[in-house]
């Protein structure tokens, strides 16, 4: 499931144009040479009156200047409507080879494609957009370099059902080294290969990025290890026209770019009740914390910050602890899992920080009600954290968090991720 670099205009089309021009120049050169040998020149036999030489010159000239034997065919036929976005567009050549194929959508946008090695066929590299008119121009050359051109115009289908993907991170954002590119679809996908093929990722500097499906509605991409600081990531969603499930087509065509910020990984020790905040491998601050009390232990493993809230309400009823707590103004809260694990400020914990575990599974830092004290440990950590930063928990009496519970695919081996 290797991710392909974003493709631009068709290389094959440009190559075809160069071959077409070269073929035309070659044909012209042959014509001049044959005409010179057949009479009218100053060489031997010129003006001899021998009709045979003149006849031979005339036959050769007409053989390369007549109509091309190449036959170009375009499917779908000219004027066709409700054309399928995949598999319907195909250009072929008989008695010659395709040298140039151009497919244009609205505004002159080109569709990339590939001419086969034998020059007999051209196929698009990706699905066409839905409800869109396309124009096709194809050129083929025969053995003597003479060209034949065919044109067509058609319109693709308008789908009755579509799907959308909700993605993170946002375009233009700066994120931590643990942030995957994650897209969640509003419909279950039954052709994951087609959808994955339509999502192209480019990085600078280059790094191998692989995709992994969690169920049929979520696809995450990440490298083998945490991103390198400063990496620029560009994602192209070319989902418009992709049939994700029978009769259900994508409608997104969008490019998203984000940048990886400084390397911050914070290590929580549930036994020592401390968190070491590390930048580029160096400890910048050690903070006393509290984690899950017995029976409510905090997950072990690597967790990625996916949301930030200066203040938020936490109601135990939303995570299966109805009646146990309902705090309307939790300060400096950052989500670590879909199941309700947060790292957040705590103003009600008394002397628990660094001394005992008292939470329902969250990681608590000393803070104040109203989130006004910038010097409080909870406020400091919030201000110095990015979406995508990693919090690693160890020595808790609980299992490792599931990779799909939040943006936490780092808890899966690279081999399983690629499989």
C-alpha positions as CSV (number, residue, x, y, z in Angstrom):
1,X,0.0,0.0,0.0
2,X,2.7,2.4,-0.9
3,X,1.7,6.0,-1.4
4,X,2.4,7.5,-4.8
5,X,3.7,11.0,-5.3
6,X,1.3,13.6,-6.5
7,X,1.2,13.4,-10.3
8,X,1.1,16.5,-12.5
9,X,0.3,16.8,-16.2
10,X,0.6,13.5,-18.2
11,X,4.2,12.7,-18.9
12,X,3.0,10.3,-21.6
13,X,1.1,13.0,-23.3
14,X,4.2,15.3,-23.4
15,X,6.3,12.4,-24.6
16,X,3.7,11.6,-27.3
17,X,3.8,15.2,-28.6
18,X,7.6,15.0,-28.9
19,X,7.4,11.7,-30.8
20,X,4.7,13.2,-33.0
21,X,6.9,16.2,-33.9
22,X,9.9,13.9,-34.4
23,X,7.8,11.6,-36.7
24,X,6.6,14.6,-38.8
25,X,10.2,15.9,-39.2
26,X,11.4,12.4,-40.2
27,X,8.6,12.1,-42.8
28,X,9.5,15.4,-44.3
29,X,13.2,14.5,-44.6
30,X,12.3,11.2,-46.4
31,X,10.1,13.1,-48.8
32,X,12.9,15.5,-49.7
33,X,15.4,12.7,-50.2
34,X,13.2,10.7,-52.5
35,X,12.3,13.7,-54.6
36,X,16.0,14.5,-55.1
37,X,16.8,11.0,-56.2
38,X,13.8,10.8,-58.6
39,X,14.7,13.7,-60.8
40,X,15.0,17.5,-60.7
41,X,18.4,17.4,-59.0
42,X,21.9,17.7,-60.3
43,X,22.9,14.1,-59.6
44,X,23.3,11.3,-62.0
45,X,20.3,10.7,-64.3
46,X,19.0,14.2,-63.8
47,X,17.3,15.5,-67.0
48,X,18.1,12.1,-68.7
49,X,14.5,11.8,-70.0
50,X,14.2,8.3,-68.4
51,X,10.6,8.1,-67.4
52,X,11.3,5.2,-65.0
53,X,13.3,7.4,-62.7
54,X,10.5,10.0,-62.6
55,X,7.9,7.4,-62.0
56,X,9.8,5.9,-59.1
57,X,10.2,9.4,-57.5
58,X,6.5,10.1,-57.9
59,X,5.4,6.8,-56.4
60,X,7.7,7.3,-53.3
61,X,6.5,10.8,-52.7
62,X,2.8,10.0,-52.9
63,X,3.3,7.0,-50.5
64,X,4.4,9.3,-47.6
65,X,2.2,12.2,-48.4
66,X,-1.2,10.4,-48.7
67,X,-3.7,9.8,-45.8
68,X,-2.5,8.0,-42.7
69,X,-3.3,4.4,-42.4
70,X,-3.6,4.8,-38.6
71,X,-7.1,4.6,-37.2
72,X,-8.0,6.2,-33.8
73,X,-11.0,5.2,-31.8
74,X,-12.3,7.0,-28.6
75,X,-14.7,5.5,-26.1
76,X,-17.2,6.7,-25.1
77,X,-18.6,8.0,-28.4
78,X,-18.9,11.7,-29.1
79,X,-21.9,13.3,-27.4
80,X,-22.3,10.5,-24.8
81,X,-23.9,11.3,-21.4
82,X,-24.0,9.7,-18.0
83,X,-20.6,8.1,-18.6
84,X,-19.1,6.1,-15.8
85,X,-16.2,7.8,-14.0
86,X,-14.0,4.6,-14.1
87,X,-13.3,2.2,-17.0
88,X,-15.4,3.9,-19.7
89,X,-12.7,6.2,-21.1
90,X,-10.3,4.5,-23.5
91,X,-8.4,5.5,-26.6
92,X,-7.1,3.0,-29.1
93,X,-5.1,3.0,-32.3
94,X,-5.0,0.4,-35.2
95,X,-2.4,0.3,-38.0
96,X,-0.3,2.9,-36.1
97,X,0.7,4.1,-32.6
98,X,-0.8,6.7,-30.4
99,X,1.6,9.7,-30.0
100,X,-0.6,12.2,-28.2
101,X,-3.7,12.1,-26.1
102,X,-5.2,15.1,-24.4
103,X,-8.3,14.9,-22.1
104,X,-9.5,18.3,-20.8
105,X,-12.1,19.1,-18.2
106,X,-13.5,22.5,-17.2
107,X,-11.0,25.3,-17.4
108,X,-8.6,23.3,-19.4
109,X,-7.7,21.0,-16.5
110,X,-5.8,18.0,-18.0
111,X,-6.4,14.4,-17.0
112,X,-3.2,12.3,-16.6
113,X,-3.0,9.0,-18.4
114,X,-0.7,6.5,-19.9
115,X,0.0,5.2,-23.5
116,X,0.8,1.5,-23.5
117,X,4.2,0.3,-24.5
118,X,3.0,-0.8,-27.9
119,X,1.2,2.5,-28.6
120,X,-2.1,0.8,-29.0
121,X,-4.1,2.1,-26.0
122,X,-4.3,5.1,-23.6
123,X,-6.1,4.9,-20.3
124,X,-6.5,7.6,-17.6
125,X,-4.5,7.3,-14.4
126,X,-7.4,8.1,-12.1
127,X,-11.2,8.3,-12.2
128,X,-13.0,11.1,-13.9
129,X,-15.0,13.7,-11.9
130,X,-18.7,13.3,-11.7
131,X,-21.2,15.5,-13.6
132,X,-18.4,16.9,-15.7
133,X,-17.9,17.5,-19.5
134,X,-14.7,16.3,-21.0
135,X,-13.0,16.9,-24.4
136,X,-10.7,14.3,-25.9
137,X,-8.1,14.8,-28.7
138,X,-6.0,11.8,-29.8
139,X,-3.3,11.5,-32.4
140,X,-1.7,8.4,-33.9
141,X,1.0,7.9,-36.5
142,X,1.4,5.1,-39.0
143,X,4.6,3.4,-40.0
144,X,5.5,6.3,-42.4
145,X,4.9,8.9,-39.7
146,X,1.7,10.2,-41.2
147,X,-0.8,11.2,-38.4
148,X,-4.5,10.8,-37.9
149,X,-6.5,12.8,-35.3
150,X,-9.8,12.0,-33.6
151,X,-11.8,14.1,-31.2
152,X,-14.7,13.4,-28.8
153,X,-16.8,15.2,-26.2
154,X,-18.8,13.5,-23.4
155,X,-20.3,14.1,-19.9
156,X,-19.9,11.9,-16.9
157,X,-22.8,10.7,-14.7
158,X,-24.4,12.6,-11.9
159,X,-24.5,10.3,-8.8
160,X,-27.5,9.8,-6.6
161,X,-25.4,9.0,-3.6
162,X,-22.0,10.4,-2.5
163,X,-19.5,10.1,0.4
164,X,-17.3,12.6,2.1
165,X,-14.2,12.3,4.2
166,X,-13.6,14.4,7.4
167,X,-9.9,14.7,7.8
168,X,-7.3,15.9,10.3
169,X,-5.0,17.9,10.6
170,X,-6.4,21.0,9.0
171,X,-4.9,22.7,5.9
172,X,-2.0,25.1,6.8
173,X,-1.6,23.8,10.3
174,X,1.6,23.1,12.3
175,X,1.4,19.9,14.2
176,X,3.5,17.6,16.5
177,X,5.6,14.7,15.4
178,X,2.9,12.1,16.2
179,X,0.2,13.5,14.0
180,X,-1.0,11.1,11.3
181,X,-3.1,12.1,8.4
182,X,-6.5,10.6,9.3
183,X,-9.6,10.7,7.2
184,X,-13.0,9.3,8.4
185,X,-15.7,8.7,5.8
186,X,-19.4,9.2,6.3
187,X,-20.2,6.0,4.4
188,X,-18.6,2.6,4.8
189,X,-16.2,1.9,2.0
190,X,-16.3,-1.4,0.2
191,X,-13.6,-0.7,-2.4
192,X,-10.8,0.5,-0.1
193,X,-8.1,0.1,-2.8
194,X,-9.8,2.6,-5.1
195,X,-10.2,5.1,-2.3
196,X,-6.6,4.7,-1.1
197,X,-5.3,5.1,-4.6
198,X,-7.0,8.4,-4.9
199,X,-5.2,9.8,-1.8
200,X,-1.7,10.9,-2.7
201,X,0.9,12.1,-0.2
202,X,4.2,13.9,-0.9
203,X,6.7,14.9,1.8
204,X,9.8,17.1,1.9
205,X,12.2,15.7,2.9
206,X,11.0,12.4,1.3
207,X,9.9,9.7,3.7
208,X,7.9,6.4,3.2
209,X,4.3,6.9,4.3
210,X,1.8,4.0,4.5
211,X,-1.9,3.8,4.9
212,X,-3.9,1.6,7.3
213,X,-7.7,1.0,7.4
214,X,-9.5,0.9,10.8
215,X,-12.8,-0.7,9.8
216,X,-14.5,0.4,6.6
217,X,-14.7,4.1,7.3
218,X,-11.3,5.3,8.6
219,X,-8.0,5.5,6.8
220,X,-4.8,6.8,8.6
221,X,-1.4,7.5,7.0
222,X,1.9,7.7,8.9
223,X,5.7,7.0,8.5
224,X,7.4,4.2,10.3
225,X,8.6,6.4,13.2
226,X,7.6,9.8,14.4
227,X,7.9,12.6,11.7
228,X,11.1,14.5,11.5
229,X,10.7,18.2,12.7
230,X,10.3,20.6,9.8
231,X,8.8,18.0,7.4
232,X,6.3,19.5,5.0
233,X,3.4,17.2,4.1
234,X,1.1,17.7,1.1
235,X,-2.0,15.5,0.7
236,X,-4.1,15.4,-2.5
237,X,-7.6,14.1,-2.2
238,X,-8.7,13.1,-5.7
239,X,-11.9,11.4,-4.5
240,X,-14.3,13.0,-6.9
241,X,-15.6,10.2,-9.1
242,X,-14.2,7.4,-7.0
243,X,-16.9,4.7,-6.5
244,X,-16.3,3.9,-2.8
245,X,-19.2,1.4,-2.7
246,X,-21.7,0.4,-5.4
247,X,-23.5,3.5,-6.6
248,X,-21.8,5.8,-4.1
249,X,-19.2,8.2,-5.4
250,X,-16.7,10.6,-3.8
251,X,-17.1,14.3,-4.3
252,X,-13.9,15.8,-2.8
253,X,-11.1,17.2,-4.8
254,X,-8.8,19.1,-2.4
255,X,-5.2,19.6,-1.5
256,X,-4.1,19.8,2.2
257,X,-0.7,20.9,3.4
258,X,0.7,20.8,7.0
259,X,4.1,21.2,8.6
260,X,5.7,19.2,11.4
261,X,6.8,21.4,14.3
262,X,9.4,20.8,17.0
263,X,9.7,17.3,18.5
264,X,7.9,17.1,21.8
265,X,7.2,13.8,23.5
266,X,6.0,13.8,27.2
267,X,6.6,10.6,29.2
268,X,4.2,9.8,32.0
269,X,5.2,7.4,34.7
270,X,2.1,6.2,36.5
271,X,4.2,4.7,39.4
272,X,6.4,7.7,40.0
273,X,3.5,10.1,39.3
274,X,5.6,12.4,37.2
275,X,5.6,13.6,33.6
276,X,8.8,14.5,31.8
277,X,8.3,16.9,29.0
278,X,11.0,16.3,26.4
279,X,12.0,18.5,23.4
280,X,14.3,16.8,20.9
281,X,15.2,14.2,23.5
282,X,16.1,16.7,26.3
283,X,14.0,17.1,29.4
284,X,12.7,20.6,29.6
285,X,10.4,20.2,32.6
286,X,9.3,17.5,35.1
287,X,5.7,17.9,36.3
288,X,3.9,16.1,39.2
289,X,0.8,14.4,38.0
290,X,-2.0,12.0,39.0
291,X,-3.4,9.2,36.8
292,X,-6.2,6.6,37.1
293,X,-7.1,5.3,40.5
294,X,-7.3,1.6,41.1
295,X,-10.1,0.2,39.0
296,X,-9.9,3.3,36.7
297,X,-6.3,2.9,35.5
298,X,-4.9,5.0,32.7
299,X,-4.0,3.2,29.4
300,X,-0.4,2.5,28.7
301,X,1.1,3.4,25.4
302,X,1.7,6.2,23.0
303,X,-1.2,8.7,22.7
304,X,-1.5,11.7,20.4
305,X,-3.1,15.0,21.3
306,X,-6.1,15.4,19.0
307,X,-8.1,18.2,20.6
308,X,-7.4,21.3,22.8
309,X,-9.9,23.1,25.0
310,X,-9.1,26.0,27.3
311,X,-12.2,24.9,29.3
312,X,-14.6,22.0,28.8
313,X,-17.3,20.1,30.5
314,X,-16.6,16.5,31.5
315,X,-19.6,14.3,32.3
316,X,-19.0,10.7,33.4
317,X,-22.3,9.7,31.7
318,X,-20.7,10.1,28.3
319,X,-18.0,7.5,29.0
320,X,-19.9,5.0,31.1
321,X,-19.5,6.6,34.5
322,X,-22.9,8.1,34.9
323,X,-23.4,9.8,38.3
324,X,-19.7,9.6,39.2
325,X,-18.7,13.1,38.1
326,X,-19.9,16.0,36.1
327,X,-17.4,18.9,36.0
328,X,-18.6,21.9,33.9
329,X,-15.3,23.8,33.7
330,X,-12.3,21.5,33.4
331,X,-9.3,23.7,32.6
332,X,-6.7,23.2,29.8
333,X,-8.0,19.8,28.6
334,X,-6.4,17.9,25.7
335,X,-7.9,14.7,24.2
336,X,-5.8,11.6,24.0
337,X,-8.4,8.9,23.0
338,X,-11.8,8.6,21.5
339,X,-12.9,6.7,24.7
340,X,-12.5,9.8,26.9
341,X,-8.9,9.9,28.0
342,X,-7.6,13.5,28.5
343,X,-4.6,15.2,29.9
344,X,-6.0,18.2,31.7
345,X,-5.7,20.7,34.5
346,X,-7.2,19.8,37.8
347,X,-8.3,22.3,40.5
348,X,-10.1,19.8,42.8
349,X,-7.3,17.2,43.4
350,X,-5.8,18.7,46.5
351,X,-2.3,17.3,47.2
352,X,-2.8,14.2,44.9
353,X,-0.3,15.5,42.3
354,X,2.9,13.5,42.6
355,X,1.5,11.6,45.6
356,X,-1.4,9.3,44.5
357,X,-3.6,8.4,41.6
358,X,-7.2,9.6,42.0
359,X,-8.6,10.1,38.4
360,X,-11.1,8.1,36.4
361,X,-8.3,7.4,33.8
362,X,-7.3,10.9,32.8
363,X,-3.9,12.4,33.5
364,X,-4.3,15.4,35.8
365,X,-2.0,18.4,36.4
366,X,-2.4,21.0,39.1
367,X,-4.4,24.0,37.9
368,X,-6.9,26.7,39.0
369,X,-10.6,27.1,38.5
370,X,-11.3,29.4,35.6
371,X,-8.0,28.6,33.8
372,X,-6.6,32.0,34.6
373,X,-3.2,31.2,36.2
374,X,-0.6,31.0,33.3
375,X,2.0,29.7,35.8
376,X,0.0,26.7,36.8
377,X,1.4,23.4,35.5
378,X,-1.8,22.6,33.6
379,X,-1.7,26.0,31.9
380,X,2.0,25.8,31.1
381,X,1.7,22.4,29.5
382,X,-1.4,23.5,27.5
383,X,0.5,26.5,26.1
384,X,3.5,24.5,25.2
385,X,1.6,21.7,23.4
386,X,0.6,21.2,19.8
387,X,-2.1,19.0,18.3
388,X,-0.1,15.9,17.3
389,X,2.3,16.0,20.3
390,X,2.8,12.6,21.9
391,X,2.1,11.6,25.5
392,X,3.6,8.2,26.3
393,X,2.3,6.4,29.4
394,X,4.2,3.6,31.2
395,X,4.0,1.6,34.4
396,X,0.2,1.8,34.6
397,X,-1.8,-1.3,35.7
398,X,-3.7,-1.4,32.5
399,X,-3.3,-2.7,28.9
400,X,-1.8,-0.7,26.0
401,X,-4.4,1.5,24.3
402,X,-5.8,0.1,21.1
403,X,-4.3,1.8,17.9
404,X,-7.8,2.8,16.6
405,X,-8.7,4.5,20.0
406,X,-7.8,8.0,19.0
407,X,-4.9,8.9,16.6
408,X,-2.8,6.2,18.3
409,X,-1.7,4.0,15.5
410,X,1.9,4.2,16.9
411,X,0.9,1.4,19.1
412,X,0.9,-1.0,16.1
413,X,4.1,-2.4,14.6
414,X,5.1,-1.2,11.2
415,X,4.7,-4.7,9.8
416,X,1.1,-4.9,11.0
417,X,0.4,-1.3,9.9
418,X,1.5,-2.1,6.3
419,X,-0.4,-5.4,6.3
